[in-house]
Amino acid sequence: MKKRFIVPAMVAVLIAAATATPGVATAAAPAQAGKWCSGMKIRFFVGGNAGTPFAKVVDAGAKAAQADTGATVEYVYSNWENEKMLQQLRDAVAAKPNGIAMMGHAGDAAIMPLAKAAKEAGILMMYQNVDVPKVRAEQGGGYVGAQLKSQGMALAEEALKRLKLDKSKDEILVLIPLQMEGRNVREIGVAEVFEKAGFKVTRLDDTSTHGDAAKTQPLVTAAMLKNKNIKLVAYSSTVIGQHELFMKQVGKKAGEIYTIGFDITPDILTGMSKGWVNLTSDQQPFLQGYLPVLSLCQQWKFGLAPLYVDTGSGFVDPSQVEALTKLAADGVR
């Protein structure tokens, strides 16, 4: 596993602060007067709901940057819903902060007119987690996050190297948010690699689940009961941490079904330690929180160009559980 950059600013205090009301843009702790970016107002899109595994780490990163820079940051929670994010972005542009850090899930076409309005209003833009390259090319802005298509393909290729799969009999189940153009390219990449390798792949649409285990569970268990040849399940969200529960409901034991996916959470690491989860790809969401705030401050204060950072850092497997468990529990990994 590659060495990673962790910003050491007030992490314990900031983690405790990452519990605002879901779906509501709420002001966090006041900016610290005298800090180099004090006076800047930022609207930050966290993506999911406050306190959920992925959003918790993004939150911690953004709040660490807020503490380090002194910027005033408002946090927006969207339950990963495209239309909700777009309406919240309209509200953000209307509020005219100095900068906006936006999740790109809604895609280039939907975000383009709002990014244009932001540019005309003099609002600086950053994007995190899902890139919008056409928007950035025409309206400016930077990106902090993994390269989704290549990340998904690399995960599947690594799984083929590590896991004992037989294309003559083993089939693959890949959960994909098929209706989320731009966001879905990561899981499509997973499916394409397995298909190219000669495996039969079932592409299961989980657009409406938004990483909710209660919604994902019936999709996965129904697919498993329908197809006894499925040997590997590739998840699209941190719900991979609930794989043990899903498999027990269809009578499977640890190790019978290979499991791959993305990210690190306490549940995912527990699943690895117990033999339920085999491999994930890490995209370091702490940096997806920290660096957009930092970049907006650098642009606003010093006129620097927006950052473009690939936060994908390689793979996590059961051998790394001990080293990562404390960091995941603290909400920084």
VOPAGU-2260 file (C-alpha; in pm, 1 decimal, decimal comma):
REM VOPAGU-2260
SITE   aa  ch    i         X         Y         Z
SITE  MET   A    0       0,0       0,0       0,0
SITE  LYS   A    1     133,6     343,4     -90,2
SITE  LYS   A    2     224,3     596,9     175,7
SITE  ARG   A    3     -50,2     851,7     222,2
SITE  PHE   A    4     -61,9    1218,6     312,6
SITE  ILE   A    5    -271,7    1283,4     623,3
SITE  VAL   A    6    -322,1    1641,3     741,8
SITE  PRO   A    7    -267,1    1647,6    1118,8
SITE  ALA   A    8    -488,1    1943,4    1211,0
SITE  MET   A    9    -732,9    1905,8    1500,0
SITE  VAL   A   10    -861,4    1574,8    1365,7
SITE  ALA   A   11   -1019,7    1444,8    1687,8
SITE  VAL   A   12   -1217,9    1765,4    1742,5
SITE  LEU   A   13   -1323,7    1783,6    1380,1
SITE  ILE   A   14   -1450,8    1426,8    1368,1
SITE  ALA   A   15   -1680,0    1496,3    1661,1
SITE  ALA   A   16   -1812,3    1800,9    1474,1
SITE  ALA   A   17   -1909,7    1605,9    1161,6
SITE  THR   A   18   -2270,2    1538,8    1264,4
SITE  ALA   A   19   -2484,1    1813,2    1108,6
SITE  THR   A   20   -2846,8    1754,4    1009,4
SITE  PRO   A   21   -2870,1    1540,4     691,7
SITE  GLY   A   22   -2973,5    1722,0     374,0
SITE  VAL   A   23   -2937,7    2070,7     519,2
SITE  ALA   A   24   -2664,6    2323,8     447,5
SITE  THR   A   25   -2539,7    2412,6     791,4
SITE  ALA   A   26   -2261,6    2641,2     908,2
SITE  ALA   A   27   -1985,5    2459,6    1093,1
SITE  ALA   A   28   -1755,7    2605,4    1357,8
SITE  PRO   A   29   -1673,9    2975,4    1303,7
SITE  ALA   A   30   -1364,7    3055,3    1101,2
SITE  GLN   A   31   -1060,1    3136,4    1305,7
SITE  ALA   A   32    -982,0    3505,8    1283,1
SITE  GLY   A   33    -634,9    3583,5    1161,8
SITE  LYS   A   34    -589,4    3263,5     962,8
SITE  TRP   A   35    -459,3    3314,0     610,8
SITE  CYS   A   36    -795,1    3242,4     440,2
SITE  SER   A   37   -1026,6    3405,2     694,5
SITE  GLY   A   38   -1295,4    3607,2     520,6
SITE  MET   A   39   -1356,0    3352,1     245,1
SITE  LYS   A   40   -1700,5    3189,3     231,4
SITE  ILE   A   41   -1727,2    2838,7      84,7
SITE  ARG   A   42   -2026,1    2611,5      22,5
SITE  PHE   A   43   -1903,7    2249,7      41,9
SITE  PHE   A   44   -2098,3    1951,6     -96,0
SITE  VAL   A   45   -2031,3    1637,0     108,9
SITE  GLY   A   46   -2245,7    1412,6    -113,3
SITE  GLY   A   47   -2405,3    1169,1     128,4
SITE  ASN   A   48   -2569,0    1230,2     463,6
SITE  ALA   A   49   -2379,6    1342,7     770,2
SITE  GLY   A   50   -2239,7    1060,6     980,6
SITE  THR   A   51   -2258,7     796,2     707,6
SITE  PRO   A   52   -1927,2     616,2     646,5
SITE  PHE   A   53   -1799,4     790,1     333,7
SITE  ALA   A   54   -1943,9    1132,7     412,1
SITE  LYS   A   55   -1795,5    1120,5     760,3
SITE  VAL   A   56   -1442,4    1103,4     619,1
SITE  VAL   A   57   -1505,7    1372,7     354,3
SITE  ASP   A   58   -1646,2    1589,8     633,5
SITE  ALA   A   59   -1338,6    1535,7     849,2
SITE  GLY   A   60   -1109,1    1636,8     565,3
SITE  ALA   A   61   -1302,8    1952,8     481,3
SITE  LYS   A   62   -1324,5    2055,7     845,9
SITE  ALA   A   63    -952,6    2000,2     891,3
SITE  ALA   A   64    -892,6    2234,6     596,1
SITE  GLN   A   65   -1137,6    2483,3     743,8
SITE  ALA   A   66    -945,6    2482,2    1071,1
SITE  ASP   A   67    -610,2    2516,6     895,5
SITE  THR   A   68    -714,6    2798,7     662,4
SITE  GLY   A   69    -972,2    2992,2     865,9
SITE  ALA   A   70   -1227,3    2991,7     583,0
SITE  THR   A   71   -1598,1    2997,3     665,9
SITE  VAL   A   72   -1750,1    2675,9     528,1
SITE  GLU   A   73   -2112,9    2566,9     501,2
SITE  TYR   A   74   -2175,1    2194,7     447,2
SITE  VAL   A   75   -2439,4    2048,8     216,5
SITE  TYR   A   76   -2570,8    1691,5     246,4
SITE  SER   A   77   -2753,0    1537,5     -48,5
SITE  ASN   A   78   -2804,4    1162,2       8,7
SITE  TRP   A   79   -2619,7    1111,5    -321,5
SITE  GLU   A   80   -2933,0    1224,3    -509,7
SITE  ASN   A   81   -2857,3    1405,9    -835,6
SITE  GLU   A   82   -3165,9    1627,3    -843,4
SITE  LYS   A   83   -3116,8    1725,1    -481,4
SITE  MET   A   84   -2754,1    1817,9    -549,5
SITE  LEU   A   85   -2856,8    2028,6    -848,7
SITE  GLN   A   86   -3117,8    2221,0    -652,3
SITE  GLN   A   87   -2869,5    2273,1    -372,1
SITE  LEU   A   88   -2615,8    2398,3    -628,3
SITE  ARG   A   89   -2873,1    2646,8    -761,3
SITE  ASP   A   90   -2922,5    2767,2    -405,6
SITE  ALA   A   91   -2547,8    2788,3    -353,7
SITE  VAL   A   92   -2492,5    2999,4    -667,2
SITE  ALA   A   93   -2777,5    3229,0    -563,8
SITE  ALA   A   94   -2616,9    3275,7    -222,0
SITE  LYS   A   95   -2295,3    3398,8    -393,0
SITE  PRO   A   96   -2024,6    3255,8    -169,4
SITE  ASN   A   97   -1665,1    3309,1    -276,7
SITE  GLY   A   98   -1627,9    2943,9    -368,5
SITE  ILE   A   99   -1820,6    2619,6    -410,8
SITE  ALA   A  100   -1685,5    2263,6    -382,4
SITE  MET   A  101   -1932,4    2045,4    -572,5
SITE  MET   A  102   -1978,2    1671,3    -616,3
SITE  GLY   A  103   -1995,0    1594,2    -989,5
SITE  HIS   A  104   -2252,8    1313,1    -977,3
SITE  ALA   A  105   -2516,2    1494,1   -1185,3
SITE  GLY   A  106   -2280,4    1501,2   -1483,3
SITE  ASP   A  107   -2148,3    1757,8   -1729,3
SITE  ALA   A  108   -2474,7    1843,7   -1906,6
SITE  ALA   A  109   -2673,3    1910,8   -1589,7
SITE  ILE   A  110   -2400,5    2102,3   -1409,7
SITE  MET   A  111   -2281,6    2310,6   -1709,6
SITE  PRO   A  112   -2540,1    2593,4   -1692,6
SITE  LEU   A  113   -2499,2    2626,3   -1316,8
SITE  ALA   A  114   -2121,2    2631,7   -1347,9
SITE  LYS   A  115   -2158,6    2902,2   -1613,0
SITE  ALA   A  116   -2377,6    3105,3   -1377,4
SITE  ALA   A  117   -2122,1    3061,4   -1099,6
SITE  LYS   A  118   -1840,1    3179,6   -1325,0
SITE  GLU   A  119   -2038,4    3485,5   -1432,8
SITE  ALA   A  120   -2101,6    3564,2   -1064,9
SITE  GLY   A  121   -1729,9    3538,8    -986,9
SITE  ILE   A  122   -1769,3    3223,1    -778,4
SITE  LEU   A  123   -1469,7    2988,1    -777,8
SITE  MET   A  124   -1550,3    2619,1    -838,1
SITE  MET   A  125   -1391,8    2290,5    -737,1
SITE  TYR   A  126   -1529,8    1940,9    -798,5
SITE  GLN   A  127   -1471,2    1628,0    -594,0
SITE  ASN   A  128   -1540,0    1252,7    -607,5
SITE  VAL   A  129   -1686,1    1251,7    -962,1
SITE  ASP   A  130   -1516,5    1454,7   -1235,3
SITE  VAL   A  131   -1694,8    1678,9   -1485,8
SITE  PRO   A  132   -1422,8    1730,6   -1749,1
SITE  LYS   A  133   -1641,1    1917,3   -2000,4
SITE  VAL   A  134   -1755,1    2160,3   -1733,6
SITE  ARG   A  135   -1399,9    2221,5   -1620,1
SITE  ALA   A  136   -1280,8    2269,4   -1978,4
SITE  GLU   A  137   -1545,3    2533,5   -2054,5
SITE  GLN   A  138   -1610,2    2699,4   -1718,3
SITE  GLY   A  139   -1293,2    2631,5   -1520,1
SITE  GLY   A  140   -1243,0    2464,1   -1186,1
SITE  GLY   A  141   -1033,6    2179,8   -1049,3
SITE  TYR   A  142   -1095,0    1819,7    -946,5
SITE  VAL   A  143    -998,3    1610,1    -645,3
SITE  GLY   A  144   -1087,4    1241,4    -661,9
SITE  ALA   A  145   -1008,0     910,1    -822,4
SITE  GLN   A  146   -1006,0     853,7   -1197,5
SITE  LEU   A  147   -1321,0     645,2   -1188,4
SITE  LYS   A  148   -1307,2     438,9   -1507,9
SITE  SER   A  149    -943,2     341,7   -1464,7
SITE  GLN   A  150    -999,2     277,5   -1093,2
SITE  GLY   A  151   -1278,3      30,4   -1165,7
SITE  MET   A  152   -1082,3    -145,1   -1436,9
SITE  ALA   A  153    -774,7    -171,0   -1216,3
SITE  LEU   A  154    -979,0    -325,5    -933,9
SITE  ALA   A  155   -1117,5    -596,8   -1162,8
SITE  GLU   A  156    -774,8    -665,9   -1311,3
SITE  GLU   A  157    -626,3    -701,8    -964,8
SITE  ALA   A  158    -907,1    -937,0    -862,4
SITE  LEU   A  159    -835,0   -1155,5   -1163,8
SITE  LYS   A  160    -471,1   -1179,5   -1055,8
SITE  ARG   A  161    -540,7   -1257,5    -691,2
SITE  LEU   A  162    -859,0   -1465,6    -685,0
SITE  LYS   A  163    -910,6   -1815,1    -817,6
SITE  LEU   A  164   -1183,6   -1767,5   -1074,3
SITE  ASP   A  165   -1285,8   -2010,2   -1348,0
SITE  LYS   A  166   -1456,7   -1848,2   -1646,5
SITE  SER   A  167   -1596,5   -2184,1   -1754,9
SITE  LYS   A  168   -1831,2   -2190,7   -1454,9
SITE  ASP   A  169   -1797,1   -1881,2   -1235,8
SITE  GLU   A  170   -2017,2   -1577,2   -1298,7
SITE  ILE   A  171   -1981,4   -1218,8   -1179,0
SITE  LEU   A  172   -2239,7    -985,5   -1022,9
SITE  VAL   A  173   -2158,7    -613,3   -1052,9
SITE  LEU   A  174   -2371,2    -348,1    -883,1
SITE  ILE   A  175   -2383,2     -35,3   -1100,5
SITE  PRO   A  176   -2572,3     295,0   -1059,6
SITE  LEU   A  177   -2669,3     266,9   -1424,7
SITE  GLN   A  178   -2880,9     584,3   -1432,0
SITE  MET   A  179   -2601,2     804,6   -1294,3
SITE  GLU   A  180   -2403,7     898,7   -1605,1
SITE  GLY   A  181   -2048,5     992,2   -1516,4
SITE  ARG   A  182   -2065,6     834,8   -1174,2
SITE  ASN   A  183   -2133,5     485,8   -1312,1
SITE  VAL   A  184   -1819,0     459,3   -1525,2
SITE  ARG   A  185   -1621,9     306,6   -1236,8
SITE  GLU   A  186   -1845,2       1,1   -1202,5
SITE  ILE   A  187   -1893,6     -22,5   -1577,8
SITE  GLY   A  188   -1515,4     -49,9   -1595,3
SITE  VAL   A  189   -1528,5    -341,3   -1349,8
SITE  ALA   A  190   -1788,4    -520,5   -1561,9
SITE  GLU   A  191   -1602,2    -460,5   -1887,3
SITE  VAL   A  192   -1277,8    -612,3   -1759,8
SITE  PHE   A  193   -1451,1    -931,6   -1645,1
SITE  GLU   A  194   -1647,4    -953,6   -1969,7
SITE  LYS   A  195   -1332,1    -908,7   -2175,7
SITE  ALA   A  196   -1170,7   -1187,6   -1971,6
SITE  GLY   A  197   -1451,6   -1421,3   -2079,6
SITE  PHE   A  198   -1678,1   -1420,8   -1772,8
SITE  LYS   A  199   -2054,0   -1394,9   -1781,1
SITE  VAL   A  200   -2142,7   -1073,6   -1596,1
SITE  THR   A  201   -2476,6    -961,9   -1453,0
SITE  ARG   A  202   -2500,9    -583,8   -1434,9
SITE  LEU   A  203   -2737,7    -504,0   -1147,1
SITE  ASP   A  204   -2880,9    -150,5   -1139,2
SITE  ASP   A  205   -2856,0      -3,3    -788,9
SITE  THR   A  206   -2921,0     359,7    -887,8
SITE  SER   A  207   -3194,8     405,2    -628,8
SITE  THR   A  208   -3013,7     254,2    -330,1
SITE  HIS   A  209   -2766,6     538,9    -258,0
SITE  GLY   A  210   -2551,9     307,6     -48,9
SITE  ASP   A  211   -2842,5     212,1     177,4
SITE  ALA   A  212   -2798,1    -148,7     295,5
SITE  ALA   A  213   -3171,1    -196,5     351,6
SITE  LYS   A  214   -3237,5    -110,9     -15,0
SITE  THR   A  215   -2937,2    -298,3    -153,1
SITE  GLN   A  216   -2998,8    -620,7      38,3
SITE  PRO   A  217   -3305,1    -745,4    -155,0
SITE  LEU   A  218   -3134,6    -671,9    -488,1
SITE  VAL   A  219   -2827,0    -875,1    -399,5
SITE  THR   A  220   -3002,1   -1165,5    -229,1
SITE  ALA   A  221   -3254,5   -1198,3    -513,2
SITE  ALA   A  222   -2974,8   -1209,5    -769,6
SITE  MET   A  223   -2782,9   -1467,7    -567,7
SITE  LEU   A  224   -3087,9   -1692,3    -525,7
SITE  LYS   A  225   -3166,4   -1666,2    -896,1
SITE  ASN   A  226   -2815,1   -1751,2   -1012,3
SITE  LYS   A  227   -2622,3   -2021,3    -825,5
SITE  ASN   A  228   -2313,3   -1968,9   -1044,7
SITE  ILE   A  229   -2225,1   -1625,7    -906,4
SITE  LYS   A  230   -1879,4   -1649,9    -753,2
SITE  LEU   A  231   -1789,1   -1283,8    -713,2
SITE  VAL   A  232   -1989,4    -974,4    -615,6
SITE  ALA   A  233   -1853,2    -627,7    -695,1
SITE  TYR   A  234   -2019,7    -352,7    -492,7
SITE  SER   A  235   -2053,0      14,2    -587,2
SITE  SER   A  236   -2056,7     169,7    -240,1
SITE  THR   A  237   -1953,8     123,5     122,0
SITE  VAL   A  238   -2250,6    -113,4     161,0
SITE  ILE   A  239   -1990,0    -379,2      81,4
SITE  GLY   A  240   -1936,2    -374,7     457,8
SITE  GLN   A  241   -2275,9    -548,2     491,3
SITE  HIS   A  242   -2183,1    -833,5     257,1
SITE  GLU   A  243   -2169,4   -1080,8     547,0
SITE  LEU   A  244   -2534,4   -1011,0     630,0
SITE  PHE   A  245   -2642,7   -1046,5     267,5
SITE  MET   A  246   -2460,4   -1375,7     217,3
SITE  LYS   A  247   -2584,3   -1532,0     538,8
SITE  GLN   A  248   -2938,6   -1469,8     417,9
SITE  VAL   A  249   -2871,2   -1687,6     113,7
SITE  GLY   A  250   -2690,3   -1957,2     310,6
SITE  LYS   A  251   -2332,1   -1870,3     216,8
SITE  LYS   A  252   -2026,2   -1889,3     441,1
SITE  ALA   A  253   -1719,7   -1665,8     447,9
SITE  GLY   A  254   -1496,0   -1741,3     152,5
SITE  GLU   A  255   -1761,0   -1904,9     -64,4
SITE  ILE   A  256   -1828,8   -1585,8    -259,5
SITE  TYR   A  257   -1548,7   -1345,1    -346,3
SITE  THR   A  258   -1620,0    -981,2    -272,4
SITE  ILE   A  259   -1459,5    -667,3    -413,1
SITE  GLY   A  260   -1544,6    -298,4    -406,5
SITE  PHE   A  261   -1429,0      44,4    -304,0
SITE  ASP   A  262   -1322,7     241,4       3,5
SITE  ILE   A  263   -1235,0     172,5     364,6
SITE  THR   A  264   -1479,0     180,0     657,2
SITE  PRO   A  265   -1479,8       1,8     993,0
SITE  ASP   A  266   -1744,2    -238,7     855,7
SITE  ILE   A  267   -1539,0    -313,4     545,6
SITE  LEU   A  268   -1225,4    -379,2     748,3
SITE  THR   A  269   -1420,2    -603,7     985,8
SITE  GLY   A  270   -1550,9    -792,6     683,0
SITE  MET   A  271   -1194,9    -839,1     561,7
SITE  SER   A  272   -1074,7    -964,6     899,2
SITE  LYS   A  273   -1354,8   -1223,7     903,2
SITE  GLY   A  274   -1298,0   -1341,8     546,3
SITE  TRP   A  275   -1605,4   -1185,2     387,0
SITE  VAL   A  276   -1437,3    -906,4     188,2
SITE  ASN   A  277   -1138,3    -980,4     -35,0
SITE  LEU   A  278   -1026,8    -657,3    -199,7
SITE  THR   A  279   -1113,9    -288,9    -220,7
SITE  SER   A  280    -976,2      13,7    -404,3
SITE  ASP   A  281    -898,5     313,4    -185,1
SITE  GLN   A  282    -982,2     667,9    -301,4
SITE  GLN   A  283    -884,8     856,7      17,3
SITE  PRO   A  284   -1201,6    1061,3      81,2
SITE  PHE   A  285   -1023,1    1265,2     350,1
SITE  LEU   A  286    -828,4    1431,7      69,2
SITE  GLN   A  287   -1152,1    1480,9    -126,5
SITE  GLY   A  288   -1262,7    1694,5     166,6
SITE  TYR   A  289    -938,2    1870,3     250,6
SITE  LEU   A  290    -794,6    1960,8     -88,5
SITE  PRO   A  291   -1099,7    2131,9    -249,0
SITE  VAL   A  292   -1120,7    2373,3      46,0
SITE  LEU   A  293    -745,1    2430,6      32,5
SITE  SER   A  294    -752,7    2489,5    -343,4
SITE  LEU   A  295   -1042,2    2735,7    -326,0
SITE  CYS   A  296    -853,2    2929,9     -60,5
SITE  GLN   A  297    -536,5    2931,8    -269,1
SITE  GLN   A  298    -727,4    3056,7    -572,8
SITE  TRP   A  299    -909,7    3325,6    -376,1
SITE  LYS   A  300    -613,8    3447,6    -171,0
SITE  PHE   A  301    -317,7    3402,5    -405,5
SITE  GLY   A  302    -464,6    3366,6    -754,3
SITE  LEU   A  303    -326,2    3015,1    -791,3
SITE  ALA   A  304    -463,2    2770,3   -1047,1
SITE  PRO   A  305    -715,6    2511,5    -922,0
SITE  LEU   A  306    -577,4    2178,3    -809,2
SITE  TYR   A  307    -625,0    1858,4   -1007,0
SITE  VAL   A  308    -545,0    1556,1    -787,2
SITE  ASP   A  309    -600,7    1183,6    -841,2
SITE  THR   A  310    -669,0    1050,0    -490,3
SITE  GLY   A  311    -675,9     684,6    -594,3
SITE  SER   A  312    -398,6     514,3    -397,1
SITE  GLY   A  313    -409,7     144,3    -473,4
SITE  PHE   A  314    -565,9    -159,4    -311,2
SITE  VAL   A  315    -658,3    -269,8      38,3
SITE  ASP   A  316    -670,9    -637,3     136,7
SITE  PRO   A  317    -695,1    -834,5     463,0
SITE  SER   A  318    -321,7    -800,0     528,9
SITE  GLN   A  319    -368,9    -425,6     590,2
SITE  VAL   A  320    -660,7    -441,6     832,0
SITE  GLU   A  321    -457,4    -393,4    1148,4
SITE  ALA   A  322    -277,8     -86,5    1015,5
SITE  LEU   A  323    -598,0      83,4     899,2
SITE  THR   A  324    -852,2      -5,0    1168,7
SITE  LYS   A  325    -772,7     282,1    1408,0
SITE  LEU   A  326    -765,6     539,8    1127,8
SITE  ALA   A  327   -1099,1     416,2     991,7
SITE  ALA   A  328   -1255,6     424,1    1338,9
SITE  ASP   A  329   -1135,8     783,9    1377,1
SITE  GLY   A  330   -1303,5     878,9    1051,7
SITE  VAL   A  331    -992,9     984,7     860,3
SITE  ARG   A  332    -964,7     672,8     639,7
